[in-house]
Amino acid sequence: MYVPTMAELTAEGKKPDVLFWVGCAGSYDERAKKITRAFVKILNAANVNFAVLGTEESCSGDPAKRAGNEFLFQMQAMTNIEIMNAYEVEKVVTACPHCYNTIKNEYSKLGGNYEVVHHTEMLQQLINDKKLTIEEGEYTGKKITFHDPCYLGRANDVYEAPRSLINEMEGELLEMASCKADAMCCGAGGAQMFKEAEKGDKEVFIERIEDALETKADIIVTACPYCMVMMTDGLKYKNKEEELKNYDIAELIEQTLKL
């Protein structure tokens, strides 16, 4: 795969059109790495002029901020902003709604002003611009339910792009009882992913996977590495991981590309 870094392109006197912000999960989590690879393959197939920061990329600061450590968040954010501004970054795309929300809505207060898009939005735009062509058949008629990530949906009103992509693949979209603005959190947001569960009758991810199972879908699709972990854990808890598959929307698009 062709994955240039900002440093490499700058050394050649070149500037990419968009910075692909990979994020901590997309860089280090084994499951999320598959999403990163799928999205890079799509960017290459569509001839998108992009680059990554590579080792210069640090955590966006989202977990620190959600956990209440504003000082650490600002340290992390300022480091990233200084690097991105030095490269004169104008547009950012990321597959993580947490990074998306933080860079889009909170970096501007610290001097980081960028056009930020989620990978579902970019995928839809590439299809609209005829830069990507979906091959019919792979998921035609498949029953698919979509889990709305909190920081993509309720926080930023991005509901239609992922659903439009499912329709592009001619999948049968089955909505959960609570979806879009009424969707439940997967249980990982707000830095909850990094702490023990609090006392209660049922964990959030179990409640959410039960919503998904009620749809009788063949495939659960999400668009967030945090949600991917929680939905996968839910399937394992219910002993359904063999019969029900869990994918990021970019993985489905990559599998159905007409190259």
C-alpha positions as CSV (number, residue, x, y, z in Angstrom):
1,M,0.0,0.0,0.0
2,Y,1.2,3.5,-0.8
3,V,1.1,5.5,2.5
4,P,3.3,8.7,2.3
5,T,4.1,10.8,5.3
6,M,3.8,14.5,5.5
7,A,7.5,14.7,6.1
8,E,8.3,12.7,3.0
9,L,6.1,14.8,0.8
10,T,7.4,18.1,2.3
11,A,11.0,16.9,1.6
12,E,10.0,16.5,-2.1
13,G,8.4,19.9,-2.2
14,K,4.9,18.4,-2.4
15,K,1.7,19.0,-0.4
16,P,-1.2,16.5,-0.1
17,D,-4.8,17.5,-0.5
18,V,-5.8,15.8,2.7
19,L,-4.2,14.6,5.9
20,F,-5.4,11.1,7.0
21,W,-5.5,11.2,10.8
22,V,-5.1,7.5,11.7
23,G,-5.7,7.8,15.5
24,C,-4.5,5.6,18.3
25,A,-6.9,2.8,17.7
26,G,-6.2,2.8,14.0
27,S,-2.5,2.7,14.7
28,Y,-2.2,0.2,17.5
29,D,-5.4,-1.9,17.9
30,E,-5.2,-5.1,15.8
31,R,-8.9,-5.0,14.8
32,A,-8.8,-1.3,14.0
33,K,-5.7,-1.7,11.9
34,K,-7.9,-3.6,9.4
35,I,-10.1,-0.6,9.1
36,T,-7.1,1.7,8.5
37,R,-5.8,-0.7,5.8
38,A,-9.2,-0.9,4.1
39,F,-9.5,2.9,4.1
40,V,-6.0,3.4,2.7
41,K,-6.8,0.9,-0.1
42,I,-9.9,2.9,-1.0
43,L,-7.9,6.2,-1.0
44,N,-5.3,4.7,-3.3
45,A,-8.0,3.3,-5.6
46,A,-9.7,6.7,-5.8
47,N,-6.3,8.4,-6.4
48,V,-6.7,10.7,-3.4
49,N,-3.7,12.8,-2.8
50,F,-3.2,12.1,0.9
51,A,-0.5,11.7,3.6
52,V,-0.3,10.6,7.2
53,L,1.8,12.2,10.0
54,G,3.2,8.8,10.9
55,T,5.4,8.9,14.1
56,E,4.6,12.6,14.4
57,E,1.0,11.9,15.1
58,S,0.0,11.8,18.8
59,C,-3.2,11.1,20.6
60,S,-5.9,13.7,19.8
61,G,-6.5,14.2,23.5
62,D,-10.1,13.0,23.5
63,P,-9.8,10.3,26.3
64,A,-7.9,12.8,28.5
65,K,-10.5,15.5,28.0
66,R,-13.5,13.2,28.5
67,A,-11.9,11.8,31.7
68,G,-11.6,15.4,33.0
69,N,-7.9,16.0,32.5
70,E,-8.1,19.3,30.6
71,F,-4.4,20.1,31.2
72,L,-3.2,16.9,29.5
73,F,-5.7,17.4,26.7
74,Q,-4.4,20.9,25.9
75,M,-0.8,19.6,26.0
76,Q,-1.7,16.8,23.5
77,A,-3.8,19.1,21.3
78,M,-1.2,21.9,21.2
79,T,1.5,19.5,20.1
80,N,-0.6,18.2,17.3
81,I,-1.7,21.6,16.2
82,E,1.8,22.9,16.1
83,I,2.8,20.0,13.8
84,M,-0.2,20.3,11.5
85,N,0.1,24.1,11.2
86,A,3.8,23.7,10.4
87,Y,2.8,21.4,7.5
88,E,0.0,23.9,6.6
89,V,-2.7,21.2,6.8
90,E,-6.0,22.4,5.6
91,K,-8.2,19.3,5.4
92,V,-8.3,16.3,7.7
93,V,-10.1,12.9,7.3
94,T,-10.3,10.3,10.0
95,A,-12.1,7.0,10.6
96,C,-12.5,7.7,14.4
97,P,-15.4,9.9,15.4
98,H,-13.6,10.8,18.7
99,C,-10.7,12.2,16.8
100,Y,-13.1,13.8,14.3
101,N,-15.2,15.5,17.0
102,T,-12.1,16.7,18.9
103,I,-10.1,18.1,15.9
104,K,-13.2,19.6,14.3
105,N,-14.9,21.2,17.3
106,E,-12.2,21.7,20.0
107,Y,-8.8,22.3,18.2
108,S,-10.1,25.6,16.7
109,K,-10.2,27.1,20.2
110,L,-6.5,26.4,20.5
111,G,-5.4,27.7,17.0
112,G,-6.1,24.6,14.9
113,N,-8.5,25.5,12.2
114,Y,-9.1,22.7,9.6
115,E,-11.8,21.3,7.4
116,V,-12.5,17.9,9.1
117,V,-14.5,15.1,7.6
118,H,-15.3,11.6,8.7
119,H,-14.3,8.7,6.5
120,T,-18.0,7.9,5.8
121,E,-18.5,11.5,4.5
122,M,-15.4,11.2,2.2
123,L,-16.4,7.8,1.0
124,Q,-19.9,9.1,0.0
125,Q,-18.3,12.1,-1.8
126,L,-15.9,9.9,-3.7
127,I,-18.8,7.8,-4.9
128,N,-20.8,10.9,-5.8
129,D,-17.8,12.2,-7.8
130,K,-17.6,8.8,-9.7
131,K,-14.1,8.2,-8.3
132,L,-15.3,4.9,-6.7
133,T,-17.5,2.3,-8.3
134,I,-19.3,-0.3,-6.2
135,E,-19.5,-3.8,-7.5
136,E,-23.0,-5.3,-7.2
137,G,-23.5,-8.7,-5.6
138,E,-21.3,-8.9,-2.6
139,Y,-23.8,-7.5,-0.1
140,T,-26.9,-7.2,-2.3
141,G,-29.9,-8.1,-0.2
142,K,-27.9,-8.7,2.9
143,K,-29.6,-7.6,6.1
144,I,-27.5,-4.9,7.6
145,T,-28.0,-2.8,10.8
146,F,-26.0,0.3,11.5
147,H,-24.9,1.4,15.0
148,D,-24.6,5.2,15.2
149,P,-21.4,6.3,17.0
150,C,-22.2,9.0,19.5
151,Y,-19.6,11.5,18.3
152,L,-20.6,11.0,14.7
153,G,-24.3,11.1,15.1
154,R,-25.6,13.1,18.1
155,A,-22.5,15.2,18.4
156,N,-22.1,16.1,14.7
157,D,-25.4,15.2,13.0
158,V,-23.8,12.7,10.6
159,Y,-26.5,10.2,10.0
160,E,-27.1,9.8,6.3
161,A,-23.6,9.2,4.9
162,P,-23.1,5.7,6.4
163,R,-26.7,4.7,5.5
164,S,-26.3,6.0,2.0
165,L,-23.2,3.8,1.7
166,I,-25.2,0.7,2.8
167,N,-27.8,1.6,0.2
168,E,-25.0,2.0,-2.5
169,M,-24.1,-1.7,-1.8
170,E,-27.8,-2.6,-2.2
171,G,-27.9,-4.0,1.3
172,E,-31.2,-4.1,3.2
173,L,-30.9,-1.6,6.0
174,L,-32.6,-2.7,9.2
175,E,-32.8,0.1,11.8
176,M,-32.5,-0.7,15.5
177,A,-35.3,0.4,17.8
178,S,-33.1,3.3,19.0
179,C,-31.2,4.8,16.2
180,K,-30.0,8.1,14.8
181,A,-30.7,10.9,17.4
182,D,-32.1,8.3,19.8
183,A,-29.3,5.8,19.4
184,M,-27.7,4.3,22.5
185,C,-24.0,4.7,23.3
186,C,-22.0,1.5,22.8
187,G,-20.6,2.0,26.3
188,A,-17.1,3.1,25.4
189,G,-17.5,6.9,25.0
190,G,-16.5,9.5,27.5
191,A,-13.4,7.5,28.4
192,Q,-15.6,4.7,29.8
193,M,-13.7,2.2,27.7
194,F,-10.7,2.7,30.0
195,K,-12.3,2.1,33.3
196,E,-14.1,-0.7,35.1
197,A,-17.9,-0.9,34.8
198,E,-19.9,0.8,37.5
199,K,-22.5,-1.1,39.6
200,G,-25.7,-1.9,37.8
201,D,-27.9,-4.6,36.4
202,K,-26.5,-4.7,32.9
203,E,-23.5,-3.2,31.0
204,V,-24.3,-0.7,28.2
205,F,-22.7,-2.8,25.5
206,I,-24.9,-5.8,26.3
207,E,-28.0,-3.6,26.0
208,R,-26.8,-2.3,22.7
209,I,-26.0,-5.7,21.2
210,E,-29.4,-6.8,22.2
211,D,-30.9,-3.9,20.2
212,A,-28.8,-5.1,17.2
213,L,-29.8,-8.8,17.6
214,E,-33.5,-7.8,17.6
215,T,-33.2,-6.6,14.0
216,K,-32.4,-10.1,12.8
217,A,-29.6,-8.6,10.7
218,D,-26.8,-10.6,9.1
219,I,-24.2,-7.9,9.6
220,I,-23.7,-5.2,12.2
221,V,-21.9,-2.1,10.7
222,T,-20.4,0.8,12.6
223,A,-18.0,3.6,11.8
224,C,-16.0,3.9,15.0
225,P,-13.1,1.8,16.4
226,Y,-14.5,2.2,20.0
227,C,-17.9,0.9,18.9
228,M,-16.2,-1.9,17.0
229,V,-14.6,-3.2,20.3
230,M,-17.8,-2.9,22.2
231,M,-20.1,-4.5,19.6
232,T,-17.6,-7.3,19.1
233,D,-17.5,-7.9,22.9
234,G,-21.3,-8.0,22.8
235,L,-21.3,-10.6,20.1
236,K,-18.9,-12.7,22.1
237,Y,-20.9,-12.3,25.3
238,K,-24.0,-13.6,23.4
239,N,-22.0,-16.3,21.7
240,K,-23.0,-14.9,18.3
241,E,-19.6,-14.0,16.8
242,E,-19.7,-17.0,14.4
243,E,-23.2,-16.3,12.9
244,L,-23.3,-12.5,13.0
245,K,-20.4,-10.4,11.5
246,N,-19.3,-7.0,12.6
247,Y,-17.6,-4.6,10.2
248,D,-16.6,-1.0,9.8
249,I,-18.3,0.6,6.8
250,A,-14.9,1.2,5.1
251,E,-14.3,-2.6,5.2
252,L,-17.5,-3.3,3.3
253,I,-16.8,-0.6,0.7
254,E,-13.3,-1.9,0.2
255,Q,-14.7,-5.4,-0.4
256,T,-17.2,-4.2,-2.9
257,L,-14.9,-1.9,-4.9
258,K,-14.8,-2.3,-8.7
259,L,-11.1,-1.9,-9.4
